[in-house]
């Protein structure tokens, strides 16, 4: 489950791999508003967890992500991430929700 920070309208939620990938790298005509979040030249990222909840093989964190772009502009984002440790011991993101405060 993926709700990226900088999305609006009918394409806010991205339940498919294709939709998530488009948000990060752009270039997909099905998602014409995606400019490639990962390609914006971010200089710094800080994660500030307000709380972490662990339960069995899952964990959820809430807090903020502070990102600095190539021009020094800082954006603070609210986030909730849920992780799953699978049977092979690999940690995977189950849910990602982020939004502007």
C-alpha positions in Angstrom: 0.0 0.0 0.0 1.5 3.3 -1.0 0.3 6.9 -0.6 3.1 9.2 -1.8 3.6 12.7 -0.4 3.3 14.8 -3.5 0.3 13.3 -5.3 -3.2 14.7 -5.9 -6.5 13.9 -7.6 -7.4 10.5 -8.9 -3.9 9.1 -8.6 -3.1 9.7 -4.9 -3.0 6.0 -3.9 -0.6 3.7 -5.7 -1.7 0.0 -5.1 0.5 -1.3 -7.9 4.3 -1.6 -8.5 3.9 0.3 -11.7 2.2 3.2 -10.0 4.8 3.3 -7.2 7.7 3.2 -9.6 6.2 6.0 -11.7 6.1 8.2 -8.7 9.8 7.8 -8.0 11.2 7.9 -11.6 8.4 9.4 -13.7 8.1 8.9 -17.5 5.0 6.8 -17.4 2.2 8.2 -19.6 -0.4 6.5 -17.3 0.8 8.9 -14.5 1.3 12.2 -16.4 1.8 14.3 -13.2 4.7 12.2 -11.9 8.0 14.0 -12.3 10.3 11.5 -10.6 10.5 12.2 -6.9 13.8 10.2 -6.6 15.4 12.3 -9.4 14.9 15.7 -7.8 18.5 15.9 -6.5 17.8 15.6 -2.8 20.8 16.7 -0.7 19.7 15.4 2.7 17.1 13.2 4.3 16.4 13.0 8.1 13.9 10.6 9.7 12.5 11.6 13.1 10.4 8.8 14.6 7.8 9.9 17.0 6.8 6.4 17.9 7.6 2.8 16.9 5.3 -0.1 17.5 6.6 -3.7 17.1 4.3 -6.7 17.1 5.6 -10.1 16.0 7.1 -9.9 12.5 5.7 -6.4 11.9 6.7 -2.9 12.9 5.1 0.5 12.4 6.7 3.9 12.7 5.1 7.3 12.7 6.9 10.6 12.6 8.5 13.0 10.1 10.8 13.0 7.2 12.8 16.2 6.6 14.1 16.4 3.1 16.4 19.1 1.6 16.5 19.7 -2.1 19.4 20.7 -4.3 18.7 24.4 -3.7 18.6 24.0 0.1 14.8 24.2 0.5 13.6 22.1 3.3 10.3 20.1 3.3 8.9 18.4 6.4 6.6 15.4 5.7 4.4 13.4 8.0 4.9 9.7 7.6 3.6 6.3 8.7 5.5 3.2 7.5 4.6 -0.5 8.3 7.2 -3.2 7.7 7.0 -7.0 7.6 9.9 -9.4 8.2 9.1 -12.3 5.9 9.8 -16.0 6.4 13.3 -15.5 4.7 14.1 -12.7 7.2 13.8 -10.0 4.6 12.2 -6.8 5.8 9.7 -5.4 3.3 7.5 -2.3 3.3 3.9 -3.3 3.7 2.4 0.2 3.9 3.8 3.7 3.2 1.7 6.8 3.9 3.2 10.3 3.7 1.7 13.7 3.4 2.5 17.4 3.9 1.5 18.6 7.4 
